[in-house]
Amino acid sequence: MKYIFLLSKEDLKLAKEEVLSLFNIDKYKLIDNLLFLELDDIELANRLAYTKKVYQFLFESNEKDIKNKIEEFDWQSIYKKDFAVRISGKDQFNLKEKTLASHIWNKLKNPKVNLNNPKTHIEFFMIKKKIYAARLIKDPHHTFESRKAHKRPERHPTALNPKLARAIINLAGAKKSIMDPFCGAGGILIEAGLIGLKPIGYDLYKIMVEKSEKNLKHYKIKNYKLVNQDALKIKSKYDYIITDVPYGLNSAIWKKVGKENKKIPLKQDDRKKGIKNLEGFYLEFLKNLKKIMKIKAVVIFPNYVDYKKLVKKANLKIEKEFSQYIHKSLTRKILVLS
């Protein structure tokens, strides 16, 4: 069956690749932020972070033929209880929802309109002089905002946005479990657990392991494993490894001064030394990652390190790369590694 994924425009590249990676498919058509795919099963779509809604594709038309297309389509085959019609995108054809709905009404046996909560939600997308008719089948209503770091029982100052954490899990295409070697307070683990994966987390600091456990229990996640261990010394192998590496608490580029701990940039020489030390740590991590990764890893680095050089030195390969701007001193570099 052919489907339309309505992608978030806040990061269209990441949104597209998240869908393609999760479903392990490379044939697609992208028109504006509509991703067209042929799939046998879309149950996994509930996991997607950067997809707003999912539709069953019905047909495409131009303005001249739209009435005939509506009359030719078997609306009874998709109709359930009641319906509503919506138009999305710039209505360049001056079509009215009421007019389109009346054409559909005439094709149904016992039609009933419900504008508030229809069982059959029909959408007409108007994009680049084309009209795409679709039926809404999944509207996730994500709750990422409610799981942001400051709303969890245990906080972590550099925790990922839950939306991004969910997306990088999907980029790996993990189906059963994931391992985070720098789990911190468990942001990535929480998202993995909520979509039915087994989250496995390691952290050098016992207090972070304790924070992860408290957060996981808060979200009623039971099937998890936490280990208080240095990421550089992990020997067990895992199919999918997902992590946001520690940034050295920004010690590579900033220092705190005064009673108020005001942050000021390090001098150039000290900054270079700090980054060099950080890169040395990352290289050791990547070398160990190569030993323990069975299939794929998604690793986030800060932009101020030469991550491409480090990945090459560790004999790993960058399959895909994404960027997310955080502030003037930090852009996250998201790498899919094999």
Steps between C-alpha positions, in 0.01 A plus 500: 500500500614856434529739792577868557711604798451865594848598617596773744669791324713584802758246373379355172817303423495326837124443477534329161793280602330401825211349302721332239731352765223371722326323211829402333392632162672717238228548237299813563366825357531827691279795403544795733456333841290209371687169490336235277581134574376154403481286817338173607468597867522838673465395864848639574381848397385559858869521596587790271604830659521737203188375318186695579238274341470198271243467220381237258562637151180494292573675170655807344339748264512847355233768538332418171451130578437509875120465476527199268768342721277533805205348314714209374643410840329235718445707815285232659808276525669737746196656669435433870203647689552868404742728320654844461701661221801725551723690259873535582756720333435814304166464323622622162187368327237682710341168593272488802488225761120511490496448122738204513304350789174526307649299210609229746161512675330406174717186473410361844201287601430643845721808526547695819724800558698545822725805496641457851608137530429312177567128466587566135729800470564585133776745412569671167861621480557785253867506397669622181186505284407147609232370732566191713201333664567301817334344802645562845593174673750601772512819706755425778441801731853476639571597862869587468456835676382328817822294513754779464792480744370760746171310536658166597558397863877504440650763271812525288620839368602376153219251438368465145155617407281184520395556138860481378573206729209308345609594147858374537370166629291474185797603283674185616196292408512315834213256554576320829756681714754784510805574713614846613859499635463854643144474627508791746154546651347268241347726234570262210412197712160647587405548134619148413295350781186692406502352149544144628875456467723369779720791615852417619705778654855538623649793688829562675329682785286306747284805570401512130405132503281571802340798324430288191333235709278752677395656167433163335281393792316832486395422140410141601773343285584157641709305251830689531862438600734755661873455560741726691802465268743704290387512136860439389503165682173353372563156347148366438383535139176670396306526173410868535690760701345845540668782690565868545865514608594713803632839396746524789250724683611766254841505673667485161378844399372676814604560858306623802616803698378693803249412770219490246690249282477726198611321183766662284682358194840343553805661342579366154795281611305356794200442274712305249648290781155429645358394163806283433446317829130459421579362154741250657219374723258480206751302294541241777122474522463452123768230497310310768172568320637320195565193717158486666266618220339218303282690253475877534556795731364854514738734679465873564815715515548872565594690183824641647686166476633345178257208515559392140871451567424305818249270326754431224776423752270252674434325164129572514280633220257794507183377327297817561557836663267768638544831680288668765584854608468549877665839561794702368754277678346164424360316200432131550638271230291184475686211336368161392803269519573154371 
